[in-house]
Amino acid sequence: MFDHNLGLLTRPWSISTLVTWALLAALFAYRFYEKPWLLRVASGMIVPLLLASLFLGYLGELRGYYEVYVPVLALIAYSVCVLMGYQQIETIAPINASSVKRIRATTDANR
């Protein structure tokens, strides 16, 4: 499997593919530490998935990355919203915000 993945990574990429991946990576990384904590942590699963796919699977098999589609796309969408000029982007975490130190509960007085 590693031979297949090595061939996939070393063969020449088209300009459109290269630009697309570069744009997605730039939007993903844009102001990364200003983005919601829960999305940043959830997107961290991409590293072990890519490493596992490199040696144990096929990098091009998209179903191996189902766990990270939502957080990665949400981080990219967050960047697009910031670049489009949305000033107030509210995020809602599906957990009790007071139980996690990094997420602060917002009240009407804090806004």
Contacts in CASP RR format, 6 or more apart in sequence:
PFRMAT RR
TARGET T0000
AUTHOR 0000-0000-0000
METHOD contacts of the structure
MODEL  1
MFDHNLGLLTRPWSISTLVTWALLAALFAYRFYEKPWLLRVASGMIVPLL
LASLFLGYLGELRGYYEVYVPVLALIAYSVCVLMGYQQIETIAPINASSV
KRIRATTDANR
1 55 0 8 1.000
1 56 0 8 1.000
1 57 0 8 1.000
1 58 0 8 1.000
2 54 0 8 1.000
2 55 0 8 1.000
4 58 0 8 1.000
5 53 0 8 1.000
5 54 0 8 1.000
5 55 0 8 1.000
5 57 0 8 1.000
5 58 0 8 1.000
5 59 0 8 1.000
8 58 0 8 1.000
8 59 0 8 1.000
8 60 0 8 1.000
9 59 0 8 1.000
13 21 0 8 1.000
24 76 0 8 1.000
27 75 0 8 1.000
27 76 0 8 1.000
27 79 0 8 1.000
27 80 0 8 1.000
28 43 0 8 1.000
28 72 0 8 1.000
28 75 0 8 1.000
28 76 0 8 1.000
28 79 0 8 1.000
30 79 0 8 1.000
30 82 0 8 1.000
30 83 0 8 1.000
31 79 0 8 1.000
31 82 0 8 1.000
32 40 0 8 1.000
32 75 0 8 1.000
33 40 0 8 1.000
35 75 0 8 1.000
35 78 0 8 1.000
35 79 0 8 1.000
36 78 0 8 1.000
36 91 0 8 1.000
36 93 0 8 1.000
37 93 0 8 1.000
37 100 0 8 1.000
37 102 0 8 1.000
37 103 0 8 1.000
38 91 0 8 1.000
38 93 0 8 1.000
38 95 0 8 1.000
38 103 0 8 1.000
39 71 0 8 1.000
39 74 0 8 1.000
39 75 0 8 1.000
39 78 0 8 1.000
39 91 0 8 1.000
40 75 0 8 1.000
42 68 0 8 1.000
42 70 0 8 1.000
42 71 0 8 1.000
43 68 0 8 1.000
43 71 0 8 1.000
43 72 0 8 1.000
43 75 0 8 1.000
44 68 0 8 1.000
44 71 0 8 1.000
45 67 0 8 1.000
45 68 0 8 1.000
45 71 0 8 1.000
46 65 0 8 1.000
46 68 0 8 1.000
46 72 0 8 1.000
49 64 0 8 1.000
49 65 0 8 1.000
49 67 0 8 1.000
49 68 0 8 1.000
50 59 0 8 1.000
53 59 0 8 1.000
53 60 0 8 1.000
53 61 0 8 1.000
53 64 0 8 1.000
53 65 0 8 1.000
78 89 0 8 1.000
81 89 0 8 1.000
82 89 0 8 1.000
93 100 0 8 1.000
93 103 0 8 1.000
95 103 0 8 1.000
97 103 0 8 1.000
97 104 0 8 1.000
97 105 0 8 1.000
98 105 0 8 1.000
104 110 0 8 1.000
END
